Amino acid sequence: MKTRKLGHHDLEVSTLGLGCMGLSYGYGPATEKQQAIRLIRHAFDLGVTFFDTAEAYGPYLNEEIVGEALAPFRNEVVIATKFGFRNGRTTEGMDSRPENIRAHTEAALKRLRTDRIDLLYQHRVDPNVPMEDVAGTVKELIAEGKVKYFGMSEAGVASIRKAHAVLPVTALQSEYSMFWREPEKEIIPLMEELGIGFVPFSPLGKGFLTGAINEHTKFDPTDFRNLVPRFTEENRKANQALVDLLKQIAIENSATPAQIALSWLLAQQPFIVPIPGTTKIHRLEENIGSVNLSLSANELLRINNALKKIEIIGERYPAALQDRVGK
């Protein structure tokens, strides 16, 4: 597996990470524990060294699984987790008070079976806590050796600048894919300016860019995509043109739509490290195959020209969740 550095910092990770959320949260019933552990360890065997979790995925269950899975080779991997919700529950609202950041960190260290958190993200910007207090608290945790690097998730330009002035932000995690290109306007230029790594989650458009989802797909009742406007039956049908494009280019490259989508993403900037998630071994192997797929400059130009003609229909979040991003 090739590696990349997140921004101007010394944090070197595999070119593709593994988003672990879906193993226990968000996409229907949790994966059986031993099966989840096998998948995480198989990812490591295939060269993945960057694993992403959060207290809110469960809550807490995901951190415990990731900790157990990675314990045998802890010093060979980079573990990222997140703080910022009251009692670890997204339904209870944000909580980035210094005392909560510290409480989460102490508890996460135990759940992750480690003595330090490699990359600690603020999960969402808390409008009730000054960013100087948030970054300042993480700065203290770094000085104490409990955290190595500071990250933010779904933050807006003003908050990133404010935090970066107190403590250099190593990575920003936000949604980015062919299905959601908003970060290209302000966020990616800011990452380049400040030397911050960019970690796209949902790089496969919450599964849509794999080509395995169409207007007839039925999601599990607990799958959060049931609440996402972009995933209504009508909008899935309207957005099929993007998948058709991916399928066509995939055939020409003896690849899969997912591999084309990930390869395109990797080609956008050298400081981008996507973290696709999956519960299936064959999808994991398919995603990792994208690292060795290089799209030519002509192919990338052709894709980008085609993307300009495709209008994506539907918001990526329901209104209540949309209010929490870009702050």
C-alpha positions in Angstrom: 0.0 0.0 0.0 1.3 3.4 -0.9 1.3 6.1 1.7 0.4 9.8 2.0 1.1 12.6 4.5 -1.8 14.6 5.9 -0.9 18.1 5.0 2.4 19.6 6.1 2.6 17.4 9.2 4.5 14.2 9.9 1.4 12.1 10.0 1.9 9.4 7.4 -0.9 7.0 6.6 -2.0 4.5 4.0 -3.3 6.1 0.8 -6.7 4.7 1.6 -8.0 4.4 5.2 -10.9 2.4 6.6 -14.0 4.2 7.9 -15.3 1.8 10.6 -18.6 3.5 11.4 -20.8 1.3 9.3 -19.7 -1.8 11.2 -21.8 -0.8 14.2 -23.8 2.4 13.3 -25.8 4.1 10.6 -26.4 1.5 8.0 -28.7 -1.0 9.6 -27.9 -3.7 12.2 -24.4 -3.8 13.6 -22.0 -6.4 12.2 -21.3 -9.3 14.4 -18.3 -8.5 16.6 -15.9 -11.2 15.5 -16.8 -10.6 11.8 -16.1 -6.9 12.3 -12.8 -7.6 13.9 -11.8 -9.9 11.0 -12.6 -7.3 8.5 -10.5 -4.6 10.3 -7.6 -7.0 10.6 -7.9 -8.1 7.0 -7.7 -4.4 6.0 -4.4 -4.2 8.0 -3.1 -7.3 6.2 -3.8 -5.5 2.9 -1.8 -2.5 3.9 -4.3 -0.2 5.5 -2.8 1.7 8.4 -5.4 4.4 9.0 -8.6 3.5 10.9 -11.4 5.9 11.7 -13.9 5.7 14.5 -15.8 7.9 17.0 -17.5 7.8 20.4 -20.9 8.5 18.7 -20.8 5.3 16.6 -22.8 3.1 18.9 -22.2 5.1 21.1 -18.9 3.6 22.2 -19.3 0.2 20.6 -17.3 1.1 17.5 -14.3 2.4 19.5 -14.3 -0.9 21.5 -14.3 -3.0 18.4 -11.6 -1.0 16.7 -9.5 -1.1 19.9 -9.7 -4.9 20.2 -9.1 -5.5 16.5 -6.0 -3.3 16.3 -4.5 -4.3 19.7 -2.0 -6.9 18.2 -0.4 -4.3 15.9 -1.2 -1.0 17.7 2.2 0.6 17.0 1.9 0.0 13.3 -1.4 1.8 12.7 -2.9 5.3 13.1 -6.2 5.5 15.0 -8.5 8.5 14.6 -11.5 9.1 16.9 -13.9 12.0 17.6 -15.4 13.8 20.5 -18.2 16.4 20.6 -21.6 15.0 21.4 -23.4 14.9 24.8 -23.1 11.4 26.2 -21.7 10.2 22.9 -25.2 10.5 21.3 -25.8 12.6 18.3 -29.5 13.0 19.3 -28.5 14.9 22.5 -26.7 17.7 20.8 -23.1 19.0 20.7 -20.8 19.2 23.7 -17.3 20.4 23.2 -16.8 21.8 26.7 -13.2 21.2 27.8 -14.3 18.9 30.6 -16.2 16.7 28.1 -13.2 16.6 25.7 -11.1 15.4 28.6 -13.7 12.9 29.8 -14.1 11.5 26.3 -10.3 11.2 25.7 -9.7 9.3 29.0 -12.6 6.9 28.2 -11.6 6.5 24.6 -8.0 5.6 25.6 -9.4 2.6 27.5 -11.9 1.6 24.9 -9.2 1.7 22.2 -6.8 -0.2 24.4 -4.0 2.4 23.9 -2.0 5.0 25.6 -2.5 7.7 23.0 -4.9 8.8 20.3 -3.1 9.5 17.1 -5.7 11.9 15.6 -8.4 13.4 17.7 -11.2 15.2 15.8 -13.9 17.6 17.0 -16.9 15.8 15.5 -18.9 18.9 14.9 -18.3 22.5 15.7 -20.1 23.4 19.0 -21.6 26.9 18.7 -21.7 27.2 22.5 -18.0 26.7 23.1 -15.3 29.1 21.8 -13.0 27.4 19.3 -10.0 28.7 21.3 -11.2 26.6 24.3 -11.6 23.5 22.1 -8.2 23.8 20.4 -6.6 24.9 23.7 -7.8 21.7 25.5 -6.6 19.4 22.7 -3.3 21.3 22.8 -3.0 20.5 26.5 -3.8 16.8 25.8 -1.1 16.7 23.2 1.4 18.2 25.7 0.4 15.4 28.1 1.1 12.8 25.5 -2.5 11.5 25.3 -3.1 12.9 21.8 -0.7 13.3 18.9 -2.6 15.4 16.3 -5.7 17.5 16.2 -8.5 17.3 13.5 -11.9 18.8 12.8 -14.9 17.3 11.0 -17.4 19.1 8.8 -16.1 22.5 10.0 -16.4 25.7 8.1 -13.6 28.0 6.9 -13.9 30.5 9.8 -13.8 27.8 12.5 -10.8 26.1 10.9 -8.8 29.3 10.7 -9.7 30.1 14.3 -8.6 26.7 15.6 -5.5 26.6 13.4 -4.3 29.8 15.0 -4.3 28.1 18.4 -3.2 24.6 17.4 -2.3 23.5 13.9 -5.1 21.4 12.5 -3.6 18.3 10.9 -6.7 17.0 9.1 -10.2 18.0 8.2 -12.7 15.2 7.7 -15.7 16.0 5.6 -17.9 14.5 2.9 -16.4 14.7 -0.6 -17.0 12.6 -3.7 -18.3 12.9 -7.2 -21.7 12.9 -5.5 -20.8 15.9 -3.3 -18.3 18.4 -4.6 -19.0 21.4 -2.4 -15.6 21.2 -0.7 -13.9 22.2 -4.0 -15.2 25.8 -3.6 -13.6 26.9 -0.3 -12.4 23.9 1.8 -9.8 22.3 -0.5 -8.2 25.7 -1.3 -8.0 26.3 2.4 -6.4 22.9 3.1 -3.8 23.7 0.5 -3.1 27.2 2.0 -2.8 26.0 5.6 -1.1 22.6 4.9 -4.0 20.6 6.3 -4.8 17.0 5.2 -8.2 16.3 3.8 -10.0 13.0 4.8 -13.2 12.5 2.8 -15.8 10.3 4.3 -18.5 8.8 2.2 -16.1 8.9 -0.8 -18.5 6.5 -2.6 -21.6 8.6 -2.0 -22.9 6.5 0.9 -22.8 3.5 -1.5 -24.5 5.1 -4.4 -21.3 5.3 -6.6 -20.7 1.6 -6.3 -23.6 1.0 -8.8 -25.2 -1.4 -6.4 -28.1 1.0 -5.5 -30.9 2.1 -7.8 -34.4 3.5 -7.4 -35.8 0.0 -6.5 -33.3 -0.5 -3.6 -34.9 -1.0 -0.2 -32.9 0.0 2.9 -33.1 -1.5 6.3 -35.6 0.4 8.5 -32.7 1.6 10.7 -30.5 2.7 7.8 -30.1 6.5 8.0 -30.3 6.8 4.2 -34.0 6.5 4.6 -33.9 10.1 6.0 -31.5 11.5 3.4 -33.3 13.6 0.7 -30.7 12.5 -1.9 -31.8 8.9 -1.4 -35.5 9.2 -2.0 -36.6 6.8 -4.8 -37.2 9.7 -7.1 -33.8 11.3 -6.5 -32.0 8.0 -6.9 -33.5 7.6 -10.3 -32.7 11.2 -11.2 -29.0 10.8 -10.2 -28.5 7.5 -12.1 -26.7 9.4 -14.8 -23.7 9.7 -12.6 -23.6 5.9 -12.0 -24.0 5.3 -15.7 -20.9 7.5 -16.4 -18.9 5.6 -13.8 -19.9 2.2 -15.2 -18.9 3.2 -18.7 -15.4 4.4 -17.6 -15.0 1.3 -15.4 -15.5 -1.0 -18.3 -12.9 0.9 -20.3 -10.4 0.5 -17.5 -11.2 -3.1 -16.5 -12.3 -1.7 -13.1 -15.4 -1.2 -11.0 -17.4 2.0 -10.6 -16.2 2.2 -7.0 -12.6 2.0 -8.1 -13.1 4.7 -10.6 -14.8 7.0 -8.0 -11.9 6.5 -5.5 -9.2 6.8 -8.1 -10.7 10.1 -9.3 -10.8 11.3 -5.7 -7.2 10.4 -5.1 -6.2 12.3 -8.2 -7.7 15.6 -7.0 -4.9 16.4 -4.4 -1.9 14.6 -2.9 -3.1 15.4 0.6 -6.4 13.6 0.2 -6.9 10.3 2.0 -10.4 8.8 1.6 -11.8 6.5 4.2 -14.4 4.3 2.5 -16.3 2.0 4.9 -17.7 -1.4 4.3 -19.0 -4.5 6.1 -18.0 -6.9 3.3 -14.5 -8.4 2.7 -14.9 -8.4 -1.1 -15.9 -4.7 -1.1 -12.9 -3.9 1.1 -10.6 -5.6 -1.4 -12.3 -3.9 -4.3 -11.8 -0.5 -2.7 -8.2 -1.1 -2.0 -7.7 -2.0 -5.6 -8.3 1.6 -6.5 -4.9 2.6 -5.1 -3.2 0.9 -8.0 -5.5 2.4 -10.6 -4.2 5.6 -12.2 -6.5 7.6 -14.4 -4.7 9.5 -17.2 -4.9 13.2 -17.5 -7.2 12.8 -20.5 -9.5 10.5 -18.6 -9.7 12.9 -15.7 -10.5 15.8 -18.0 -13.2 13.7 -19.7 -14.7 12.7 -16.4 -14.7 16.3 -15.1 -16.3 17.6 -18.3 -19.0 15.0 -18.0 -19.6 15.8 -14.4 -20.2 19.4 -15.3 -23.2 18.3 -17.3 -24.7 16.1 -14.6 -26.9 17.9 -12.0 -27.1 16.0 -8.7 -30.6 16.2 -7.2 -31.4 16.2 -3.4 -29.8 17.5 -0.3 -27.1 15.3 1.4 -28.6 15.7 4.9 -32.0 16.2 6.3 -32.5 19.8 7.6 -31.7 19.1 11.3 -28.3 17.6 10.4 -27.5 20.1 7.8 -27.6 22.8 10.5 -24.6 21.1 12.1 -22.2 21.3 9.2 -20.0 24.0 7.7 -20.0 26.1 10.9 
